[in-house]
Amino acid sequence: MLTAAVVGLGWWGKQIVACLDQSDKIRITHAVDIDIDSVKAFTDKHDLKLTDTLNVVLDDPTIDAVILVTPHGLHKEQVLAAAAAGKQIFCEKPLALSTEAAKEMLEVCRKKNIIIGVGHERRYERALEEIKQRIDSGSLGTLTHLECNWSHNNFASSAVAGGWRQDPKHAPAGTLTALGVHITDYFQSLAGPVHSIYAQAAHRSSSFPGDDVLTVQFKFKSGVTGTMTNIATTPFYCRITVFGDQGWAEAREISNVDIPDPATLTVRDNKNEFSTFSYDPTNTVRENFHAWADAVEGRETYRFTEQQKIHNVEILESILRSIETGKPVRI
């Protein structure tokens, strides 16, 4: 079992602690947060040793791993510090805000036999796993197009999101780093690397500072096309659809990952027959962490390859460059 410290106890850091509360593979014993007074009651409830200094846990030989749930712009510095201390690392998404940083982080960790886990738990959702299985098996025929609209207004509330999630320095392009990077990771797991991107952002609502609408068009190297929309100021909506020349499949959800509501998957084939499946919620956060822990301890290969981790940051950078220039960007 890995003994871990969670770094950052905002909304999502607390969700991770709760998700791993009954884990038989990871035991969180320590927490780091710069605002001790605001999290003391939480750490007391979960019996966590609390400090406001990262180096305290990095210098502690009883801690095997750190879980970084911190502003995105801090990831590189913290990953390199944790690697220097010989800690295994789970880093929330996005891994970095630049490809150069992601490559440096992964190279340093590779040399030290450190596996970086990344917080893309959507790959472990049952309906989305079923979609991937159908694509990989060929039951939908040749993959032609991907679509997603994943939007919600959780981050319009500073009480939930915290100020840094509305700060373009750490979270550029609205909810790209909160929602979009999950989808770009899932898309590349289905269709492979992206060839080019055209992205647009708009500020439509006073409920969110800066751009609250993001739309992206993808052309994959495989020839597949795709579209993605993220809106930061509308009630929860999630639809992910894949189209092949022998059928299509569509996953729908009615609430975010932190709320235990079911998902549905609808499949239609060339005979015009519909099949609908319902999937009870599972603890996908814990599944991702457990898969990472198994990889760290040599029991299995982690689902995310090093190249996929880097490529998802390349996609993020290309989206931002396309928004800035108003032109398509080739990766």
Stockholm file with secondary structure:
# STOCKHOLM 1.0

chainA/1-331         MLTAAVVGLGWWGKQIVACLDQSDKIRITHAVDIDIDSVKAFTDKHDLKLTDTLNVVLDDPTIDAVILVTPHGLHKEQVLAAAAAGKQIFCEKPLALSTEAAKEMLEVCRKKNIIIGVGHERRYERALEEIKQRIDSGSLGTLTHLECNWSHNNFASSAVAGGWRQDPKHAPAGTLTALGVHITDYFQSLAGPVHSIYAQAAHRSSSFPGDDVLTVQFKFKSGVTGTMTNIATTPFYCRITVFGDQGWAEAREISNVDIPDPATLTVRDNKNEFSTFSYDPTNTVRENFHAWADAVEGRETYRFTEQQKIHNVEILESILRSIETGKPVRI
#=GR chainA/1-331 SS CEEEEEECCSHHHHHHHHHTTTCSSEEEEEEECSCHHHHHHHHHHTTCEEESCHHHHHTCTTCCEEEECSCGGGHHHHHHHHHHTTCEEEECSSSCSSHHHHHHHHHHHHHTTCCEEECCGGGGCHHHHHHHHHHHHTTTCSEEEEEEEEECSGGGCHHHHCGGGGCTTTSCTTTIIIIIHHHHHHHHHHHCSEEEEEEEEECCCTTSSSCCEEEEEEEETTSCEEEEEEESSSSCEEEEEEEETTEEEEEEESSCTTSCCCEEEEEEETTCCEEEEEECCCCHHHHHHHHHHHHHTTSSCCSSCHHHHHHHHHHHHHHHHHHHHTSCEEC
#=GC SS_cons         CEEEEEECCSHHHHHHHHHTTTCSSEEEEEEECSCHHHHHHHHHHTTCEEESCHHHHHTCTTCCEEEECSCGGGHHHHHHHHHHTTCEEEECSSSCSSHHHHHHHHHHHHHTTCCEEECCGGGGCHHHHHHHHHHHHTTTCSEEEEEEEEECSGGGCHHHHCGGGGCTTTSCTTTIIIIIHHHHHHHHHHHCSEEEEEEEEECCCTTSSSCCEEEEEEEETTSCEEEEEEESSSSCEEEEEEEETTEEEEEEESSCTTSCCCEEEEEEETTCCEEEEEECCCCHHHHHHHHHHHHHTTSSCCSSCHHHHHHHHHHHHHHHHHHHHTSCEEC
//
